[in-house]
Amino acid sequence: MEFSVLGPVEVRDGIEDLTLAAAKPRRVLATLLLNAGRVVSHATLIEELWDEKPPRLARKTIQTYLYQLRKALASGPCGEARQWLETRPNGYRLLLQPGELDLHAFQQRVALGRSSLADGDHARAAQLLREALGLWRGDALDDVPHGPVLAAEVARLEETRLAALQQRIEADLRLGLHRELVGELQTLTRRHPLREEFSAQLLLAAHRSGLREEALSCYARLRRAVVEHTGLEPSERLQRLHSAVLADAPALNTPERPAAPRPGHRLIRPAEIPAGIAEIVGRTAETEALERQLARSAALVPLVGAPGTGKTALAVHVAHRVRERFPDGQLFLTLHDGEGRPLEPLAAMRSMLRTIAPGEPPASLEEAARMFRSWTADRRVLVFLDDAASVHQVLQLLPSGQKCATIVTSRRRLAGLPGSGGVRLDRLTAREALALLGTVAGHERVERERGAAAELVAWCEGLPLAVWAAGQRLAARPALGVAELAARMRVERQRLGELQAGDVDVRQRIGAAVRRLGGADERALRTLAALGDRRLDPGELGRTLDLSPERTEALVERFLDAHLMLDGDTEPGVRIPALVRLACLGPTPPAPGAACAQSAALPRTLPDRRLSPRSHRTVPAGSRAHCRTVAYSARG
């Protein structure tokens, strides 16, 4: 969908014009567009439409206009699937995606153009500001009647446009284009006789072009206008410039030299992807799916899976394989802090801007996001967002360029991201898990005790992190037999303790994912974990947690979304994976009463089951299948 306010108000879905015809609904639309993403209060809409004399049913009339707007937007080919308007307690908010409003594109290019000008990149500044000004098709909202609200907004937009024009001319002057600017500036000084900046620029351009008479006439016209309207003389700066022209000062004849970029503020080609590993065991289908989806225009590829399935490792591996497609740089950002708290979008955006833009990043998320989208608009950049907490966190951090791509890893299902596709990481098959164990601990060692190795990876539930930790434990202790380690892991209270090697602690990693649930959800999962290693039907879940069927179903969906619970395609009920269950129970046995209750339910020997691999497949990010993490089913 394309929305335009820099000229006549237009709404287009492809080639179809969806613009409202009636005057007052168009004023409501214009007010919402100029505040897209922000709540517009009822009082603001009433003031715009009726000023100080609203009708008795003003709010109901506005609701009618909004109904007409919703209906018009939904009538387009792409409109039915979108929520356009959000009703809030004190007003309404129009929901747009990046790149849909011409005003936002203008603001983005202006912000980056100003940064380039400050950084001494005058050619880039001139290009960006020229592109920004080219988006204007006339006066803002020039076919919409203006009440007091829109009148103030239009005046502000016009001031922004003239400021951008001044800066574009400044960039051109610094590039030595004074002769080309004289005619344009003559027109501008007559249209805006009190705007000193245009007169100063004409004075300088005319002087450098050898047009001394024009330069002096320009100053005389400005002085007459200023004295007539204000009774004051022109500013001291303009007077000094006039004196320099009269004296034919040599310093005026040469364009200013570009300022040297400030060190440490701009990397021409950021390359922030962490070091990866040359080979990933298994994951052939997922690797191919990631590479294929990253080749799309403006690709956004979520990679989701349970904690410890190797999402970051695979994404780093693929990012290195495709980095040559993104010659303008690769950005990497972890979206949780060291304490496991989600990073706020503003903090994340400012972190990326410190890499790519000069100076201190903007203090507001809207301005920072506009600058980032402008910087990425004409570049080929790969953005890697690791460990995302939510769709909201990701949406603000997406590049705008059609040749950019974004990889997002997350432990949670990310329904609602633009586009479709994505890749889900299941657990490893039994064969893949054995191959990974052999890669870490030594293939000969694994082959010598293949039966014990199969038992060992079964206790790891095909979780790559757990298999890797077990392999590292064997590699660090050559005298430790595979069968001995497998025997230790049969004892549930010891299992997670054996899956610790160096900085990798499976208990800590899964425990962090459980703690992210927080509050009642975390307590509920720990309560269910105490029920033992078995499938649980919705009725038992509800009775155990004292929840209604509806709340039970919603809770299970949240656990499935977080990949902390499994549901089977063929067997009824849900199950908590053993390693998740043990992490919930903690490093020591539960209280004596609870321990007695669990002792009959928790198996102490290897159960009579085998890991059954499911085919790896790419599924739509919003589908039901996407939220399931089941990679292995228990078969008796």
KESE-840253 format. One line per 8 residues: number of its first residue (from 1); their letters; for each residue z negated, y, x negated of C-alpha. Coordinates in nm, 3 decimals. Each point is the difference from the previous one (the first is absolute). Example, Ala and Ser with C-alpha at 12.3 -4.5 7.8 and 13.67 -1.06 7.14 Angstrom:
1	as	-0.780,-0.450,-1.230  0.066,0.344,-0.137 .
REM end
This chain:
1	mefsvlgp	0.000,0.000,0.000  0.080,0.350,-0.125  -0.190,0.311,0.111  0.117,0.351,-0.090  -0.181,0.333,0.032  0.168,0.200,-0.280  0.252,0.144,0.244  0.053,-0.119,0.357 .
9	vevrdgie	-0.251,-0.269,0.103  0.173,-0.338,-0.002  -0.104,-0.361,0.047  0.254,-0.265,-0.096  -0.018,-0.378,-0.006  0.305,-0.080,-0.208  0.281,0.189,0.169  -0.177,0.026,0.337 .
17	dltlaaak	-0.147,0.341,0.089  -0.341,-0.041,0.167  -0.097,0.370,-0.002  -0.181,0.117,0.313  0.195,0.255,0.204  -0.276,0.179,0.193  -0.155,0.300,-0.176  -0.372,-0.072,0.030 .
25	prrvlatl	0.017,-0.369,-0.098  0.203,0.115,-0.303  -0.278,0.244,-0.090  -0.253,-0.284,0.024  0.224,-0.213,-0.222  0.042,0.282,-0.252  -0.376,0.058,-0.016  -0.064,-0.370,-0.061 .
33	llnagrvv	0.274,-0.021,-0.263  -0.136,0.293,-0.198  -0.337,-0.179,-0.001  0.131,-0.357,-0.040  -0.279,-0.235,-0.102  -0.269,0.246,0.112  -0.171,0.027,0.337  0.125,0.287,0.216 .
41	shatliee	-0.273,0.103,0.240  0.044,0.057,0.371  -0.105,0.362,-0.055  0.280,0.053,-0.254  0.266,-0.137,0.234  -0.132,0.207,0.291  -0.002,0.314,-0.214  0.360,-0.061,-0.112 .
49	lwdekppr	0.134,-0.065,0.351  -0.191,0.255,0.207  -0.193,0.221,-0.244  -0.287,0.160,0.197  0.119,-0.098,0.350  0.004,-0.382,0.027  0.050,-0.158,0.343  -0.284,-0.189,0.166 .
57	larktiqt	0.153,-0.340,-0.084  0.107,0.091,-0.354  -0.123,-0.321,-0.163  0.164,-0.219,0.262  0.326,0.191,-0.048  -0.021,-0.061,-0.374  -0.052,-0.372,0.067  0.322,0.004,0.200 .
65	ylyqlrka	0.188,0.161,-0.291  -0.141,-0.260,-0.238  0.109,-0.279,0.233  0.352,0.144,-0.007  -0.017,0.015,-0.380  -0.119,-0.361,-0.031  0.272,-0.114,0.234  0.270,0.186,-0.195 .
73	lasgpcge	-0.115,-0.139,-0.334  -0.023,-0.355,0.133  0.353,0.018,0.144  0.167,-0.010,-0.342  0.118,-0.323,-0.167  -0.298,0.002,-0.237  -0.255,0.162,0.225  -0.139,-0.281,0.214 .
81	arqwletr	-0.196,-0.170,-0.278  -0.178,0.318,-0.117  -0.315,0.175,0.109  0.102,0.365,-0.017  -0.294,0.183,0.151  -0.368,-0.072,-0.049  -0.240,0.134,0.260  -0.326,0.124,-0.151 .
89	pngyrlll	-0.312,0.130,0.178  0.092,0.363,-0.067  0.379,-0.013,-0.014  0.308,-0.187,-0.119  0.151,-0.107,-0.330  0.367,-0.068,-0.074  0.047,-0.301,-0.230  0.297,0.022,-0.236 .
97	qpgeldlh	0.104,-0.210,-0.296  0.083,0.151,-0.342  0.343,0.161,-0.010  0.041,0.047,0.375  -0.071,0.376,0.018  0.218,0.253,-0.185  -0.299,0.233,-0.045  -0.186,-0.266,-0.200 .
105	afqqrval	0.305,-0.060,-0.219  0.021,0.377,-0.062  -0.368,0.024,-0.091  0.021,-0.300,-0.233  0.293,0.140,-0.196  -0.155,0.345,-0.019  -0.327,-0.141,-0.136  0.175,-0.197,-0.270 .
113	grssladg	0.235,0.289,-0.077  -0.298,0.227,-0.061  -0.154,-0.259,-0.229  0.324,-0.032,-0.196  0.021,0.379,-0.032  -0.357,0.018,-0.129  0.079,-0.280,-0.245  0.304,0.182,-0.142 .
121	dharaaql	0.258,-0.238,0.151  0.208,0.281,0.146  0.313,-0.204,0.075  -0.195,-0.257,0.200  -0.195,0.274,0.176  0.321,0.176,0.104  0.149,-0.327,0.124  -0.304,-0.097,0.206 .
129	lrealglw	-0.044,0.345,0.152  0.371,0.023,0.080  -0.021,-0.338,0.177  -0.306,0.117,0.191  0.169,0.319,0.119  0.312,-0.195,0.095  -0.199,-0.175,0.273  -0.018,0.324,0.200 .
137	rgdalddv	0.263,0.032,0.275  -0.102,0.346,0.122  -0.329,0.156,0.099  -0.281,-0.247,0.070  -0.019,-0.101,0.368  0.275,0.249,0.076  0.082,-0.158,0.338  -0.361,-0.027,0.123 .
145	phgpvlaa	-0.191,0.285,0.171  -0.305,0.096,-0.203  -0.347,0.037,0.141  -0.280,0.134,-0.223  -0.051,-0.332,-0.181  0.364,-0.063,-0.083  0.060,0.364,-0.088  -0.269,-0.019,-0.268 .
153	evarleet	0.139,-0.330,-0.130  0.355,0.134,-0.018  -0.119,0.306,-0.195  -0.183,-0.229,-0.243  0.307,-0.221,-0.045  0.223,0.299,-0.066  -0.242,0.125,-0.265  0.003,-0.347,-0.161 .
161	rlaalqqr	0.381,-0.003,0.002  0.024,0.343,-0.164  -0.257,-0.098,-0.264  0.203,-0.312,-0.081  0.315,0.213,-0.021  -0.171,0.238,-0.243  -0.103,-0.290,-0.220  0.347,-0.151,0.005 .
169	ieadlrlg	0.145,0.334,-0.112  -0.268,0.021,-0.270  0.103,-0.343,-0.129  0.367,0.107,-0.001  -0.087,0.320,-0.189  -0.181,-0.204,-0.264  0.314,-0.212,-0.030  0.206,0.312,-0.075 .
177	lhrelvge	0.191,0.012,0.333  -0.053,0.377,0.048  0.367,0.083,0.072  0.020,-0.262,0.275  -0.314,0.140,0.164  0.089,0.369,0.033  0.193,-0.030,0.328  -0.260,-0.224,0.164 .
185	lqtltrrh	-0.282,0.233,-0.102  0.183,0.309,0.127  0.012,-0.162,0.344  -0.362,-0.108,-0.014  -0.133,0.342,-0.100  0.178,0.160,0.297  -0.137,-0.264,0.242  -0.351,0.027,-0.145 .
193	plreefsa	-0.031,0.356,-0.131  -0.379,-0.018,-0.046  -0.007,-0.330,-0.187  -0.055,0.111,-0.357  0.070,-0.338,-0.160  0.366,-0.003,0.111  0.042,0.359,-0.127  -0.158,-0.091,-0.335 .
201	qlllaahr	0.234,-0.297,-0.033  0.305,0.216,0.085  -0.114,0.264,-0.249  -0.016,-0.262,-0.275  0.321,-0.185,0.096  0.202,0.322,0.026  -0.133,0.129,-0.333  0.088,-0.327,-0.179 .
209	sglreeal	0.346,0.009,0.158  0.068,0.350,-0.133  -0.027,0.157,0.347  -0.240,0.279,-0.098  0.090,0.222,0.295  -0.066,-0.281,0.249  -0.332,-0.075,-0.165  -0.119,0.360,0.027 .
217	scyarlrr	0.134,0.036,0.357  -0.193,-0.312,0.098  -0.326,0.153,-0.121  0.073,0.329,0.177  0.064,-0.180,0.333  -0.322,-0.198,-0.031  -0.206,0.308,-0.088  0.132,0.192,0.303 .
225	avvehtgl	-0.079,-0.290,0.232  -0.350,-0.054,-0.137  -0.091,0.371,0.007  0.139,0.037,0.354  -0.190,-0.299,0.141  -0.325,0.013,-0.195  -0.022,0.336,-0.170  -0.058,-0.180,-0.331 .
233	epserlqr	0.202,-0.051,-0.316  0.147,-0.342,-0.097  -0.228,-0.236,-0.186  -0.093,0.061,-0.364  0.197,-0.310,-0.102  0.321,0.132,0.156  -0.053,0.342,-0.150  -0.034,-0.156,-0.347 .
241	lhsavlad	0.318,-0.198,0.057  0.183,0.319,0.106  -0.122,0.179,-0.314  0.121,-0.290,-0.215  0.345,0.019,0.159  0.014,0.377,-0.062  -0.095,-0.062,-0.364  0.248,-0.290,-0.027 .
249	apalntpe	-0.280,-0.218,-0.142  0.149,-0.290,-0.200  -0.253,-0.248,0.146  0.171,0.031,0.340  0.337,-0.119,-0.125  -0.095,-0.364,-0.071  -0.115,-0.249,0.260  -0.352,-0.126,-0.055 .
257	rpaaprpg	-0.019,-0.307,-0.214  -0.109,-0.309,0.190  -0.367,-0.066,-0.049  -0.078,-0.315,-0.191  -0.137,-0.270,0.230  -0.375,-0.021,-0.026  -0.094,-0.311,-0.197  -0.164,-0.284,0.186 .
265	hrlirpae	0.115,0.111,0.345  0.338,-0.165,0.041  0.136,-0.338,-0.092  0.376,-0.015,0.033  -0.013,-0.372,0.062  -0.343,-0.138,0.093  -0.034,-0.371,-0.079  -0.336,-0.103,0.140 .
273	ipagiaei	0.054,-0.364,0.101  -0.270,-0.207,-0.178  0.096,-0.267,-0.250  0.097,-0.321,0.174  0.061,-0.362,-0.087  0.341,-0.133,-0.089  -0.014,-0.299,0.235  -0.158,-0.055,0.341 .
281	vgrtaete	-0.077,-0.361,0.092  0.163,-0.078,0.334  0.076,0.301,0.223  0.375,-0.035,-0.051  0.077,0.068,0.366  -0.239,0.295,0.014  0.140,0.150,-0.321  0.353,-0.018,0.137 .
289	alerqlar	-0.109,0.148,0.333  -0.175,0.291,-0.172  0.300,0.079,-0.219  0.239,-0.026,0.293  -0.203,0.233,0.219  -0.053,0.252,-0.281  0.377,0.034,-0.028  0.019,0.156,0.349 .
297	saalvplv	0.032,0.372,0.053  -0.342,0.169,0.015  -0.163,-0.343,-0.027  -0.361,-0.043,0.106  -0.123,-0.352,-0.075  -0.354,-0.107,0.092  -0.133,-0.302,-0.191  -0.303,-0.145,0.179 .
305	gapgtgkt	-0.226,-0.299,-0.048  -0.355,-0.123,-0.037  -0.220,0.118,-0.289  0.093,-0.189,-0.315  0.355,-0.103,0.101  0.149,0.203,-0.285  0.156,0.288,0.192  -0.040,0.257,-0.276 .
313	alavhvah	0.114,-0.240,-0.272  0.318,-0.088,0.191  0.072,0.363,0.093  -0.044,0.111,-0.364  0.228,-0.282,-0.113  0.273,0.104,0.246  -0.048,0.372,-0.075  0.082,-0.065,-0.365 .
321	rvrerfpd	0.306,-0.202,0.099  0.144,0.282,0.213  -0.119,0.305,-0.196  0.349,0.078,-0.134  0.108,0.076,0.356  -0.244,0.293,0.001  0.090,0.213,-0.303  -0.204,0.300,0.119 .
329	gqlfltlh	-0.327,-0.185,-0.037  -0.252,-0.246,0.136  -0.335,0.112,0.142  -0.303,-0.229,0.041  -0.315,0.073,0.198  -0.296,-0.218,0.104  -0.115,0.103,0.347  -0.365,-0.106,-0.037 .
337	dgegrple	-0.258,0.136,-0.243  -0.222,-0.206,-0.228  -0.259,-0.041,0.276  0.255,-0.139,0.244  0.025,0.316,0.211  0.347,0.096,0.129  0.152,0.295,-0.182  0.060,0.299,0.227 .
345	plaamrsm	0.373,0.084,0.038  -0.054,0.350,-0.145  -0.171,-0.135,-0.313  0.277,-0.258,-0.040  0.276,0.258,0.044  -0.160,0.244,-0.243  -0.028,-0.279,-0.256  0.374,-0.066,0.018 .
353	lrtiapge	0.088,0.371,-0.007  -0.197,0.047,-0.322  0.247,-0.239,-0.160  0.321,0.155,0.128  -0.060,0.370,0.074  -0.127,0.294,-0.204  -0.332,0.169,0.062  -0.281,-0.088,0.237 .
361	ppasleea	0.116,-0.193,0.310  -0.035,0.163,0.344  -0.341,-0.026,0.163  0.128,-0.107,0.344  0.157,-0.337,0.081  0.288,0.158,0.189  0.104,0.222,-0.291  -0.047,-0.278,-0.254 .
369	armfrswt	0.206,-0.242,0.208  0.278,0.257,0.039  0.012,0.053,-0.375  0.012,-0.375,-0.067  0.277,-0.057,0.254  0.199,0.287,-0.150  -0.038,-0.140,-0.351  0.120,-0.343,0.113 .
377	adrrvlvf	0.276,0.126,0.232  0.283,-0.023,-0.256  -0.149,-0.248,-0.244  -0.005,-0.375,-0.050  -0.370,-0.079,-0.022  -0.200,-0.320,0.052  -0.345,0.059,0.152  -0.253,-0.284,-0.029 .
385	lddaasvh	-0.302,0.036,0.232  -0.251,-0.274,-0.079  -0.275,-0.131,0.230  0.069,0.218,0.303  -0.273,0.020,0.264  0.204,0.116,0.300  0.335,0.123,0.125  -0.138,0.354,0.029 .
393	qvlqllps	-0.087,0.000,-0.370  0.354,-0.108,-0.095  0.209,0.223,0.229  -0.093,0.324,-0.176  0.098,-0.141,-0.342  0.358,-0.108,0.067  0.288,0.158,-0.194  0.277,0.165,0.202 .
401	gqkcativ	0.304,-0.083,-0.212  0.248,-0.252,0.136  0.031,-0.151,-0.349  -0.376,-0.043,-0.045  -0.196,-0.315,0.073  -0.364,-0.078,0.069  -0.201,-0.319,-0.053  -0.331,-0.019,0.187 .
409	tsrrrlag	-0.247,-0.281,-0.062  -0.283,-0.061,0.244  -0.255,-0.258,0.103  0.057,0.109,0.359  0.293,-0.019,0.235  0.173,0.341,0.004  0.159,0.013,0.344  0.160,0.335,0.080 .
417	lpgsggvr	0.163,0.084,-0.331  0.355,0.145,0.033  0.281,-0.251,-0.036  -0.035,-0.375,0.017  -0.036,-0.295,-0.229  -0.263,-0.057,-0.259  -0.122,-0.306,-0.185  -0.307,-0.210,0.062 .
425	ldrltare	-0.167,-0.199,-0.275  -0.135,-0.334,0.111  -0.215,-0.220,-0.220  0.168,-0.218,-0.259  0.127,-0.346,0.082  -0.176,-0.291,-0.171  0.288,-0.033,-0.248  0.002,0.373,-0.077 .
433	alallgtv	-0.377,0.004,-0.043  0.021,-0.289,-0.251  0.276,0.183,-0.187  -0.215,0.315,-0.021  -0.301,-0.203,-0.119  0.217,-0.157,-0.269  0.138,0.338,-0.107  -0.354,0.132,-0.057 .
441	agherver	-0.189,-0.310,-0.121  0.287,-0.193,-0.161  0.255,-0.230,0.164  -0.088,-0.304,-0.211  -0.365,0.029,0.091  0.082,0.019,0.370  0.241,-0.293,-0.017  -0.263,-0.218,-0.172 .
449	ergaaael	-0.237,0.050,0.294  0.249,0.066,0.276  -0.214,-0.148,0.278  -0.301,0.209,-0.097  0.226,0.305,-0.034  0.130,-0.055,0.354  -0.359,-0.013,0.125  -0.084,0.314,-0.195 .
457	vawceglp	0.282,0.210,0.147  -0.084,-0.134,0.346  -0.351,0.142,-0.037  0.171,0.327,-0.098  0.187,-0.013,0.334  0.325,0.095,-0.174  -0.134,0.352,-0.063  0.174,0.123,-0.320 .
465	lavwaagq	-0.304,0.199,-0.117  -0.227,-0.304,0.037  0.248,-0.232,-0.175  0.041,0.252,-0.281  -0.378,0.033,-0.041  -0.040,-0.379,-0.012  0.279,-0.023,-0.258  -0.159,0.271,-0.213 .
473	rlaarpal	-0.332,-0.185,0.013  0.168,-0.317,-0.128  0.195,0.191,-0.266  -0.319,0.163,-0.129  -0.180,-0.337,-0.029  0.227,-0.269,-0.148  -0.281,-0.257,0.027  -0.032,0.052,0.378 .
481	gvaelaar	0.196,-0.266,0.183  0.205,0.076,0.309  -0.185,-0.274,0.187  -0.335,0.147,-0.102  0.093,0.345,0.131  0.134,-0.152,0.324  -0.329,-0.189,0.043  -0.198,0.320,-0.043 .
489	mrverqrl	0.212,0.171,0.266  -0.073,-0.273,0.253  -0.346,0.155,0.037  0.059,0.295,0.228  -0.288,0.213,-0.123  0.145,-0.025,-0.355  0.369,0.042,0.081  0.039,0.376,-0.024 .
497	gelqagdv	-0.219,0.006,-0.308  0.254,-0.223,-0.175  0.283,0.238,0.098  -0.101,0.276,-0.235  0.178,0.073,-0.328  -0.033,0.322,-0.198  0.047,0.296,0.230  0.136,-0.216,0.282 .
505	dvrqriga	-0.259,-0.103,0.256  0.132,-0.165,0.315  -0.332,0.047,0.181  0.003,0.372,-0.078  0.365,0.044,0.102  -0.035,-0.175,0.335  -0.344,0.152,0.058  0.151,0.348,-0.043 .
513	avrrlgga	0.256,-0.080,0.270  -0.278,-0.115,0.233  -0.203,0.315,-0.067  0.302,0.213,0.087  -0.036,-0.121,0.358  -0.328,0.188,0.017  -0.258,0.022,0.276  0.009,-0.240,0.294 .
521	deralrtl	0.322,-0.174,-0.110  -0.147,-0.093,-0.339  -0.320,-0.132,0.163  0.205,-0.199,0.251  0.207,-0.168,-0.271  -0.312,-0.093,-0.196  -0.154,-0.146,0.317  0.310,-0.211,0.065 .
529	aalgdrrl	0.009,-0.114,-0.362  -0.340,-0.159,0.050  0.147,-0.232,0.265  0.169,-0.209,-0.269  0.347,-0.121,-0.094  0.158,-0.070,0.337  0.228,0.148,0.255  -0.156,0.233,0.254 .
537	dpgelgrt	0.135,0.053,0.350  -0.021,0.341,0.173  -0.273,-0.116,0.234  -0.230,-0.105,-0.284  0.073,0.323,-0.185  -0.093,0.207,0.303  -0.320,-0.194,0.063  -0.107,0.017,-0.365 .
545	ldlspert	0.058,0.375,-0.023  -0.091,0.081,0.363  0.336,0.167,0.064  0.229,0.014,0.300  0.333,-0.188,-0.023  0.188,0.329,-0.046  -0.225,0.120,-0.283  0.009,-0.345,-0.160 .
553	ealverfl	0.380,0.001,0.001  0.010,0.351,-0.151  -0.248,-0.104,-0.271  0.205,-0.307,-0.091  0.312,0.215,-0.025  -0.177,0.230,-0.245  -0.105,-0.297,-0.212  0.357,-0.134,0.005 .
561	dahlmldg	0.136,0.342,-0.092  -0.238,0.010,-0.297  0.109,-0.352,-0.103  -0.360,-0.124,0.013  0.062,-0.256,0.275  0.274,-0.255,0.064  0.152,-0.115,0.325  0.214,-0.310,0.022 .
569	dtepgvri	0.340,-0.042,0.160  -0.075,-0.355,0.120  -0.380,-0.023,0.017  -0.216,0.203,0.239  -0.260,0.245,-0.119  -0.045,0.200,-0.318  -0.159,-0.075,-0.336  -0.154,0.200,-0.282 .
577	palvrlac	0.145,-0.109,-0.337  -0.263,-0.182,-0.205  -0.006,0.252,-0.285  -0.036,0.289,0.246  -0.276,-0.188,0.181  -0.188,-0.065,-0.322  0.035,0.363,-0.108  -0.150,0.103,0.336 .
585	lgptppap	-0.296,-0.233,-0.050  -0.082,0.152,-0.339  -0.077,-0.148,-0.339  -0.317,-0.177,0.116  -0.057,-0.242,0.291  -0.098,0.157,0.332  -0.353,-0.003,0.135  -0.153,-0.349,0.045 .
593	gaacaqsa	0.058,-0.015,0.373  0.359,0.107,-0.032  0.054,-0.237,-0.290  -0.117,-0.296,0.209  0.234,0.099,0.279  0.291,0.023,-0.241  -0.067,-0.314,-0.204  0.166,-0.229,0.248 .
601	alprtlpd	0.296,0.229,0.048  0.089,0.086,-0.361  0.177,-0.285,-0.185  -0.123,-0.089,-0.347  0.295,-0.211,-0.107  0.372,0.052,0.004  0.113,-0.030,0.361  0.278,-0.237,0.094 .
609	rrlsprsh	0.267,0.264,0.027  0.285,0.134,-0.209  0.159,0.338,-0.051  0.315,0.020,0.205  0.236,0.280,-0.107  0.176,0.209,0.255  0.332,0.158,-0.073  -0.019,0.353,-0.139 .
617	rtvpagsr	0.180,0.247,0.215  0.043,0.369,0.052  -0.122,0.115,0.340  0.000,0.333,0.182  -0.305,0.206,-0.089  -0.110,0.037,0.360  0.052,-0.356,0.116  -0.271,-0.242,0.104 .
625	ahcrtvay	0.096,-0.231,-0.286  -0.051,0.280,-0.248  -0.373,0.018,0.068  -0.055,-0.369,-0.072  -0.098,-0.110,-0.345  0.011,-0.374,0.062  0.190,-0.162,-0.286  -0.163,-0.339,0.017 .
633	sarg	-0.114,-0.213,0.289  -0.256,-0.282,-0.005  0.145,-0.336,0.084  -0.226,-0.304,0.038 .
REM end
